[in-house]
Structure formats: C-alpha cells, structure tokens
Amino acid sequence: MKIFVSSDMEGTAGVVDWSQCRPSEPEYAYYRGLLQEEVNAAIEGAAAGGATRFLVNDSHSKMANLRPDALAGRARYLSGRHKPLYMMQGLDASFDGVFFVSYHGSMAGTPATLSHTYNPQAISEVRLGGVVAGESAINALVALGHGVPVLLITGDDTTAAEIEPFCPGIRSAVVKSSVSRFAADSLHPVEARELIHEAARDAVRALPQAAPPRITLPATLTVRFRNPDLAEMATWIADVGRIDPVTVRLTDDDPIRLYRRFVTVVLLTRGIAE
C-alpha cells in the first residue's frame, strides 16, 4: 500500500509567524524539527494501519525543509523547486491514498493562521466550483485526475473545514485552533503527533470506503488578485478569461491540466507581485 504525502509547514502545531517557517530566520531550525516530527507521525500512523511504502513531496518554500535520513518508514523524499506539478509532484495512479500534512487555510472567510493561497502577495481568493478553496482543494484536483482518494489532512480547524466539501469523509487531525492570522491555540507537540498518528492509522484502515475527491467536471477555478495588473497578466495564458478587473476564470474537463494552468498563473504573476 502506497501513500503520497504532501507536506507544507504553516499548519504545524506552534507555528504562528512567518519567521518560524522561513529558512533565512533563526527560529526556523526549531520549527523545522516540529514539522519533521508531524510528518513522521503521519507516516508511522499509516504504517500502523497497513501502509508499506511512502513518498514525501516537500511542498513548503524552497521545498527542502525535511531531513531525508530522519524520515520514518524509509520514505522516498521528493524535494526542491521548479517541479511541474508543484505540491503534488510525484503522485500517480499507483498510489492508494494522499496525505496533506501541516496544511493551512485560505485567506477567505474565517481567519486561519498564516492563511494564504499559493502567493499571498498576488492572490486574494480562489474558488473551485463557486466554493472557497484553499491549497488543499486545489491540490485535490491532481488526486482526482489520478483517481486517488485524499485520506488525511493536518493543520488548524479552518483548514480541516475548508477541505470537507471537496473530500467528504476525509480524516482530519486538528492540531491548533486559529485565533487570528498570527495567533493560534496549539496542542502540545507530543499530543499533536499522537493525534496525527491516530488519524493517519484510521484513515488507512478505512481506505476500502474512501473515494477520489468529489469535484464535478468540467471544473472551474476563479482567482481574485490583489490588483488589476496581476489579473491582466494572468490572461496572457491560454484559456484564462477575465471576469472583472481583478478576477479571472479557468475551466477544464481535465483536472490535472486545470491544476497546471493554475500553477502557471501563480508563477507568472509572481513576476510583478509587490
């Protein structure tokens, strides 16, 4: 049984500030260790449930945050930038399930700690099929394309709620409750790991009842930018249409192609994001 793990960092218990998850900051080394332990808890829990093989796609910042020799389960480690499928690189139909570890909420709706959607300097909101979508829902498009269920998400309470419309029945390990965008009430790290381990184990054991993400095709992403220049730049990409001065629409019946087009929009608009 193969599990694909996409690991971010902002959803780790105790993380509440950008300085804690940026490699250039002195606090990063400590919080990097907390992330590593949460990833390992997910792997070890999945192994307890019957999983035997793991691939971890490091998906935060420069995508080189974990220590390969310290990964549990002798997991393969996919790290580094400029990956064609970004946070979902490496997933294919040979996997039995997907884990999203240390994920965070979007910038829309209820405040979520360190909330953003791919690029907070450019993107204000993304909707998938008219429903507010964070990175987890957008990434679920790739899982849908390969017919693989998303079994587990870990992070704050808002993050768990945001993925539910797209992956009903997903197991969640809520390791902190957001107070504001820069404050949260976190579980003790040991308790957080225990919760993740239990949720991962139960998610794998329930795999026979799991289904791929529930996203109707053709799917539509609407992306609202922080200013009109960013929206204009997005329309330089084929099949990206303008809705209003700051919003564009992307529609496709192939969920992976839709995801790749969205990632292209994100990367292009970084060029002029302030």
N, C-alpha and C positions, 0 to 999 in steps of 0.2 A: 504494500500500500504506500503510495507516494503522496507527500504533502508539499505544496508550494507555499512558502512563507514570504510575504512582502512586509518588510519592517520599516517603519518610519521612526520618529523619535519623540515628537511633541506629546504623544499620548502616554508616555511613561509616568508612572506614579512619582510625584515630587517635582516634575518638570513644569515650570510656570513662566519661564522667561527665555527670550531668545539667547541670552548669554550662556544659558545652560546647555544649549544644543548647537552652538556654532563652534567648529573646530579651532577657530582663532582665539577663543576666550579661555581664560584659565579654569573656569568651572567645568568646562566641557568634559574633561577626563573622568571626573567623578560620575557625572550623569550618563556618560557613555557606558560606564560599568553597570549602572542600573538597567539601561536598555538591554545590554547583553544578557543579563540575568532573566529579564522578562522574555526575551526570545528563546532562551534555553528552557524556561518553564513551559512555554508553548510546545516546544519540540518534545520535551520529556513527557508532558501530558499526552501528546499524540501517540508517543511510543507506548505508553501505558494502555492506550486504547486500541493498539494493534498496528499502528503505522510503523513502517520499517525503513523508508527512505525519505530524505528531505532535501529540498533546495531552498536556500535563503537568498532572496534578492534584496540587498541593502538599498533602500529607496530614499534615504534622507540626505539632503545637502549634497556633498560630493560623493555620496554613496560608497563610503569606505569607513564606516563607523565601528564595525564589529571586528573582533579578533578571531581569525579563522581557526586557530588552534584551540580556542576556548569554546567553540560551538559544540553544543550537545548533539548526540545522535550521529556523529561523524557526518554532519550535514555538508553538502556542497555549498559553496559560497560564491554568489554572483555579485561582484562589486564593480564600482567605477561608473563614470559618467558616459554620456552620449550613447545610451542604449536605445535602439529603435522603439522598443515597447516600454521604455522608461521604468515605472514602478512595477510593471508586470512582465518584464523581460524574463524569458526562460520558461514561462508557462506554456504547456501544450496539452493535447488531449490525453497524454499518457498519465497525467496526474489524477488522483482521486478526489482531492479537495484543496481548497485555498484558505490560508490564514492571513488576516490583516492584523499585524501586531504593532502596538503603540501608535495607532492612528489618531487623528484629531478631527474636529468638526469643521464645517464651512463657516464663512463669515456672515451668512444669512441667518435670520431667526434668533433663537436663544443664544446668548453669549457662550462660546466654548473657548476653553483655554488655548491660547496661541492659534486661534482659528484662522484658516486661510484656505484657498483652493489653488494649489499649484504655485501661483505667484501673487502674493498679496499686494505687490506694487502695481499690478496691472488689472487683476480680476476682482470684481466686487461680488459677483454671484454667478452660479451655474445652476441651471435646472435641466433635469432629464425627464422628458415626457411631462413637463409642466410642474414637476416636484423638485423642491430644493435638493441639490445633490452635492455632497462633499466628494473628496478624493476617493473614498471607498466605493461610492456608487458609480463614479466614472470608471474606476478600475474594474468594477464588476462587468463592464462591457466586454473586456477581454476574456474573463471567465465564461461568460455567456457564449462567446464566439467559439470556445473550445469545448463547450458542454460540460464544464466542471463546476460543481457547487462551491459557494463560499461558505465555509463551515463556522468560522470564528472571527470575531473582531475584538480587540482590546483597546482600551482608552478611556475617555471620560463618558459621562452619561449622555451628553448631546450626540457624541459620535455613534453610540450604540443606537440611539433613537433614529438618527438620520439614515442608517443603512437598512432598517427594518422594512420600509416599503418596497425595496428592490430585492431583498433577500429575506423574505418572511421565514421565521423559524430559526434564523441564524443564532448560534450561541454567542453571548457577549460576556466579557469579563470587564466590568466597570471598576477601574482601579482608582478613580478620583471623580469628584463632583465639581463642576466648574462653578466658581463664584463670580468671576468676571473673565475678561480675555487674558488677564495676567494674574489670576489667583485661582486656587483650587484647594479643595479639602481632599487630600490623598490618603490612601491606605498606607500602613507601614509597608516598606518594600517586601518584607518576608510574606506578609499577608497577601499582598498583590500577586506575588509569584504563586502562592498556593491557590489563589482564585483562578489565575490563568491556567495553571496545571490541571485543575479540576474541569474547567470549561473545555480545554483542548481535548482531554480524555473523553469527556461526554460527547463532544462534537464528533469525534472519530467513531465512537461506538454507535452513534445514531446515523452514520453515513448511509445505510440502506434506505433510509427515509428522506435523504436530502435530495434536492433538485437544483439545477442551474438557476442563476438569477432570474427573477420574474420581471423581465423588461420587454415590453411589446416592440416588435419590429414591423416596419422601419422605426428606428428610434431617432428622437430629436434632442439635441443639446442646444440650449440658449445660453449665451455667455454675455454677461453685462460687464463692461470695462469701466475703469475709473475715469476715462476721458474719451472724447470722440476720436482723437488721433489714433488711439490703440484699436478702436473698432474699425477705423478705416484701414489700418494696416492688416487686420485680420482678413478683410475682404480681398486682399491680394491673393489669397489661397483659393484654389478652385472649389466651387460648391459651398462657399461660405457667403451667406447673404445678410444684408443689413436689415434689421427690424426698425430701429430708431437710431438716433445719433450715437448711443453708447452700447447698443446691443446687437449681436449677430446670431444667426441660426445655422446649425449644421444638422443635416438629416441624412441617414443612410440605412439601408436594409442589412448591411454587413457591420456588426458591432465592432469588430476589430479595426476595420477601415475607418469607422467613425472615430474610434479612440485615437488612432494615429493622426487623423486630421486635427483633432482637438490638441494633441501634444504639439503638432506643428504650429498651430496658432499660438500656443503658450510660448514656445521657443522663439518664434518670430517677434512677438510683441515685447519680449524681454529687451529687445534692442533699443526701445525708446521709453521703457517704463522708468518713471522718475523715482 
